[in-house]
Amino acid sequence: MRAAPLIVGAGPAGIRAAMTLVAAGLRPVVVDEAPACGGQIYRQPLIPDGRTPAGRYGSEAAKAMRLHTEFAELRDRIDYRPGTLVWNLALGVAHLTRDGKSDSIAHDGLILATGAMDRVLPVPGWTLPGVFSLGGAQIALKAQGAAIGRRVVFLGSGPLLYLVAWQYLKAGVNVVAVLDTAPFTAKLRLAAGLLLDPRTLLLGLRYAAELRLAGVPIRFGVEKPEINGDGRVDSIGWAEAGRVGHLACDAVAFGLGLKPEAQLAELAGCAFVFSERDRVYVPLRDRAGRSSVSGVYVAGDGAGIMGADAAEAAGERAALALIEDRGLAFDAGRARQLESALKRLSRFRDVMAAAFPFPHDWRIADDTTLCRCEEITAGEARAAIAQFGIREINRLKAVSRIGMGRCQGRLCSGAAAELLAQETGQGIDAAGRLRGQAPVKPVPLSLMDRISEVAE
Ligand SMILES: Cc1cc2nc3c(=O)[nH]c(=O)nc-3n(C[C@H](O)[C@H](O)[C@H](O)COP(=O)(O)OP(=O)(O)OC[C@H]3O[C@@H](n4cnc5c(N)ncnc54)[C@H](O)[C@@H]3O)c2cc1C
């Protein structure tokens, strides 16, 4: 008997993929490290906090409830393993851990729907208590009903900047300011998105308008941010059009968009390709989500940032590809429909990328920590690059230990690649990408023997 297909991730992409496989008569295994389904956008609270879905998910409440309900209805037709991390993939077997115990599972067909994480570039003071990534600030609010501070500044670029600031405002937190690193003129490019995804665009404009109406200052073209504090954040400074700004606050949420969580695709042996839009390498895939490895499919933000609606469509499309590749009946018309929706949403993503551009001139000061796990400063990285003539990120890791710590480079590798590209005068694509290593995320020490066995 053939093994079951495995889906990693129970966010919008993974849920839709599971529904599609079940409809075709398959019984997939669905693994997610989160305790409940929903992924990032439709994350469920750890404990009841008295808020209604509308209070928690705002304009997306109906979509969240629909996906949660539809997934719950699948429960006896799938093998769902919440709270379970896939920490390695090798030769058709996934290595898992849950509650400190290890397990492995053979699969026939693998859909990776592992989502994204914040992209962060170091700023002075970013390691102070009270500084969170934008996504982290949102998780605190969404999953735990907690705010990261009483007077919060939101800094960076990307749609999440305004969304999370607005969510904090609605939760009754004092939003001190929104500091957008993009110039105001970049926002004019949003007009091109009106025909492609008017709902999302108008929602974003609403968030910005409500922040303004509530008296929240929104600054554009913010440069050289510096977070200050003695033991904890107490203020933030920045430059802007030749002037300097300064505000008191007790927390800062910052991020510069998202980056795909693609380490498992790497361990599965998938080929990668550089994405100009995401400024990182992403798994190579066809329009259906087939990777370069037979039987391995990638869907959702883990394959390139496209947003939640696209993640649903991509999850369904990848599952249809798996069904077709197994020789089962599949709906070709639906597949075409999904591909054309994904094409439109990709054009919308181009618009968003233009409206929230990456700050190419971001310069990391020598005394700023670059890799916080290994406590390596940008100056130390620059010295290593100069001393050893380094041009590629894996060499920088070998020489300096950047990316060798607990986060396995998930947090620092983007910044290290940017720094390497700046120092060597080459494009960020030429700096390369860190080779994936198991375990892809921190695991309990009780698994050390198992990891050594797998490594042998
Ligand atoms: C912190 C954060 C907050 C966000 N909030 C919003 C928002 O409010 N609104 C919005 O429009 N977009 C938001 N986004 C963007 C969001 O990622 C997408 O819109 C959407 O959730 C993508 O769906 P997905 O199914 O591709 O991935 P996700 O929703 O991210 O789901 C991926 C799932 O895979 C699981 N997973 C990953 N790796 C492993 C592993 N190794 N083992 C087991 N499980 C694993 C994760 O636990 C997660 O549940 C957010 C992104 C981040 C990073």
The ligand as an SDF file (V2000), in Angstrom:
LIG
                    3D

 53 58  0  0  0  0  0  0  0  0999 V2000
    4.2110   36.6110   12.1010 C   0  0  0  0  0  0  0  0  0  0  0  0
    3.4060   36.8450   10.8670 C   0  0  0  0  0  0  0  0  0  0  0  0
    2.1520   37.4320   10.9350 C   0  0  0  0  0  0  0  0  0  0  0  0
    1.3870   37.6190    9.7960 C   0  0  0  0  0  0  0  0  0  0  0  0
    0.1640   38.2130    9.9110 N   0  0  0  0  0  0  0  0  0  0  0  0
   -0.5550   38.4660    8.8010 C   0  0  0  0  0  0  0  0  0  0  0  0
   -1.8110   39.1240    8.8630 C   0  0  0  0  0  0  0  0  0  0  0  0
   -2.2740   39.4610    9.9480 O   0  0  0  0  0  0  0  0  0  0  0  0
   -2.4630   39.3770    7.7130 N   0  0  0  0  0  0  0  0  0  0  0  0
   -1.9670   38.9840    6.5070 C   0  0  0  0  0  0  0  0  0  0  0  0
   -2.6020   39.2270    5.4760 O   0  0  0  0  0  0  0  0  0  0  0  0
   -0.8100   38.3270    6.4070 N   0  0  0  0  0  0  0  0  0  0  0  0
   -0.0980   38.0790    7.5260 C   0  0  0  0  0  0  0  0  0  0  0  0
    1.1110   37.4540    7.4280 N   0  0  0  0  0  0  0  0  0  0  0  0
    1.5120   36.9330    6.1220 C   0  0  0  0  0  0  0  0  0  0  0  0
    1.0890   35.4640    6.1220 C   0  0  0  0  0  0  0  0  0  0  0  0
    2.2460   34.7080    6.2010 O   0  0  0  0  0  0  0  0  0  0  0  0
    0.2790   34.9980    4.9140 C   0  0  0  0  0  0  0  0  0  0  0  0
   -0.6450   35.9210    4.5330 O   0  0  0  0  0  0  0  0  0  0  0  0
   -0.3950   33.6260    5.1280 C   0  0  0  0  0  0  0  0  0  0  0  0
   -0.5490   33.3020    6.4690 O   0  0  0  0  0  0  0  0  0  0  0  0
    0.4340   32.6130    4.4060 C   0  0  0  0  0  0  0  0  0  0  0  0
   -0.1720   31.3770    4.5370 O   0  0  0  0  0  0  0  0  0  0  0  0
    0.6870   30.0330    4.4430 P   0  0  0  0  0  0  0  0  0  0  0  0
   -0.2640   28.9140    4.5860 O   0  0  0  0  0  0  0  0  0  0  0  0
    1.5650   30.0910    3.2540 O   0  0  0  0  0  0  0  0  0  0  0  0
    1.6710   30.1130    5.6920 O   0  0  0  0  0  0  0  0  0  0  0  0
    1.3950   30.2770    7.2570 P   0  0  0  0  0  0  0  0  0  0  0  0
    0.0900   30.8650    7.5100 O   0  0  0  0  0  0  0  0  0  0  0  0
    2.6000   30.9580    7.7820 O   0  0  0  0  0  0  0  0  0  0  0  0
    1.3790   28.7770    7.7830 O   0  0  0  0  0  0  0  0  0  0  0  0
    2.5550   27.9960    7.7960 C   0  0  0  0  0  0  0  0  0  0  0  0
    2.4190   26.9770    8.9010 C   0  0  0  0  0  0  0  0  0  0  0  0
    3.5060   26.0620    8.7860 O   0  0  0  0  0  0  0  0  0  0  0  0
    3.9340   25.7150   10.0870 C   0  0  0  0  0  0  0  0  0  0  0  0
    5.3330   25.3010    9.9720 N   0  0  0  0  0  0  0  0  0  0  0  0
    6.3590   25.9780    9.4240 C   0  0  0  0  0  0  0  0  0  0  0  0
    7.4920   25.2590    9.4850 N   0  0  0  0  0  0  0  0  0  0  0  0
    7.1680   24.0960   10.1040 C   0  0  0  0  0  0  0  0  0  0  0  0
    7.9240   22.9460   10.4640 C   0  0  0  0  0  0  0  0  0  0  0  0
    9.2300   22.8430   10.2000 N   0  0  0  0  0  0  0  0  0  0  0  0
    7.2800   21.9380   11.1210 N   0  0  0  0  0  0  0  0  0  0  0  0
    5.9470   22.0400   11.3940 C   0  0  0  0  0  0  0  0  0  0  0  0
    5.1910   23.1060   11.0710 N   0  0  0  0  0  0  0  0  0  0  0  0
    5.7870   24.1220   10.4240 C   0  0  0  0  0  0  0  0  0  0  0  0
    3.7410   26.9670   10.8970 C   0  0  0  0  0  0  0  0  0  0  0  0
    3.5560   26.6590   12.2720 O   0  0  0  0  0  0  0  0  0  0  0  0
    2.4910   27.5790   10.2850 C   0  0  0  0  0  0  0  0  0  0  0  0
    1.3210   27.2650   10.9920 O   0  0  0  0  0  0  0  0  0  0  0  0
    1.8800   37.2310    8.5580 C   0  0  0  0  0  0  0  0  0  0  0  0
    3.1470   36.6340    8.4790 C   0  0  0  0  0  0  0  0  0  0  0  0
    3.9090   36.4440    9.6040 C   0  0  0  0  0  0  0  0  0  0  0  0
    5.2670   35.8100    9.4910 C   0  0  0  0  0  0  0  0  0  0  0  0
  1  2  1  0
  2  3  1  0
  2 52  2  0
  3  4  2  0
  4  5  1  0
  4 50  1  0
  5  6  2  0
  6  7  1  0
  6 13  1  0
  7  8  2  0
  7  9  1  0
  9 10  1  0
 10 11  2  0
 10 12  1  0
 12 13  2  0
 13 14  1  0
 14 15  1  0
 14 50  1  0
 15 16  1  0
 16 17  1  0
 16 18  1  0
 18 19  1  0
 18 20  1  0
 20 21  1  0
 20 22  1  0
 22 23  1  0
 23 24  1  0
 24 25  2  0
 24 26  1  0
 24 27  1  0
 27 28  1  0
 28 29  2  0
 28 30  1  0
 28 31  1  0
 31 32  1  0
 32 33  1  0
 33 34  1  0
 33 48  1  0
 34 35  1  0
 35 36  1  0
 35 46  1  0
 36 37  1  0
 36 45  1  0
 37 38  2  0
 38 39  1  0
 39 40  1  0
 39 45  2  0
 40 41  1  0
 40 42  2  0
 42 43  1  0
 43 44  2  0
 44 45  1  0
 46 47  1  0
 46 48  1  0
 48 49  1  0
 50 51  2  0
 51 52  1  0
 52 53  1  0
M  END
$$$$
